[in-house]
């Protein structure tokens, strides 16, 4: 069964364009327990929305989980995990945070309820609605 997620990244640190150019990445450096636990719940084939935070906050692309979570090699202490992702497709139109806030279908989306969380589950309905707003059908 496929699950749906949203990950947040500052474009100045690692933009969608860099991710696409790299062809994939290990999603390392997560140092929040709830976000780490969400990484550990991800499975191969899960679909993930890539969200640019801070500057022009918006969902910009779709990526896919390629395997199970494993120990984060960038962690010098603690029990941290990471996941491998590959880019699938850019949204035709970025879906801005203001558009998400304005749409009543997103009243329960974690992006609005836990704005500091960098890795969060979303429902299939939220995922599908973001794709619609982003010009993907």
N, C-alpha and C positions, 0 to 999 in steps of 0.2 A: 504494500500500500504506500503510495507516494504521500509525503507530507510537504507542507509549504512553509517557507521561512522568509524573513527579511533580515539582511545584514546591512550595517551602516559603516561607512568609511568616509573619512575626510578626503576630498579629491586631491588636496595638496599632498597628502601622504601616499595615496595609491588610488588613482582615478580609474574609472571604467576603461578609458582608453589604454592605460598601461596594462590593465588586467587582460584586455583583448590582445594586445601586442604580445604579452607573455604567453598567451594560450592557456593559462591556468595558474593557480597559486595554492600554496598552503596557507590557510587562514590562521595565522599565528598571532600571538601577542594579546589575546583576550585575557583580561585580568579582573573579571567580574564573575562571581560565583554563579549567578543566575544565567548569564550569557554562556559560561563554560558548560553548565548543565544542559543548556539548549544545544550546544555543539555536540555533546555526547548523545543526544537523542536523534541526531541527523543520521540518515541512512543513504546508502548508494542509490542514486536515482531521484532523491528528493530535489524539488525545484526551489530556487532561492531568488528573491528580488534583491538587486544591488542598489543601495540607496546612498546617494551622496549627501553627507551632512555638512553643517556649518555654512558653506558658501552655496547659495541657490539650492537649498535642500529639496531633493527630489529623487524619485525612483527612476533609474536610467537604464537598467538592463535586467536580463534574466540569466541565471547561471545554474549549474547542476552540481550536486555532491557526487564525487567519484568513489568514495569509500567510507569506511567507518572512522570515527574519531580516534586519534592516537595521541600519545604524550607530546606536548608542545616542546620542540627542541630549543626554542628561544627562552624557555623558563629556567632561571637559575635556582629558584626555590619554589616550593609549593607543588600542588597537584593540578596542573593546567593541561588543557587539551587543545588540539587543533583539528582541522578538517581540510581536505583537498577539494577545490572547486575548479570548474572550467566554465568559461563564458559560452552562452548559447546565442543570445540575440539582444541587440540594443532595442529599447522602446523607440517607436517612431517619434513620439513626443514624450519628453520627460514628464512624469506625474509629480507635480510640486506638492510640497507640504500643505500649502494653502488650499489646493484642490482637494486633498485628502481631508483636511479639516472641514471643508465646506460640504462634503458629501455625507449625508446621513447614513449611508451603508457602512461607513467606517467608524461609527460611534463607539465600537468596542475594540478597535484595532490597538494592539499594544504600542504602536508608534506614537499614538496620542496619549495613552494612559501611562506609559513608562518611557518617556522620551529619552532618557539617558541610556537605556538598554541597547547594546550594539548587535545582539543576535536574538531574534524573537520569532516565535511561531505566529503564523497567520492562518486564517481559514481559507478553504478553497474559494469561497465566495469573495473574500477580500482580494485574494490573488487574481481571480478572474476579472473583478471590477477594475483593478489597477491595470491589467492588460488592456481592457476595453478603453480606459481613459488614455492609455499610452499608444493607442492605434494598432494594437495587436489583437487579432481575433482568432 
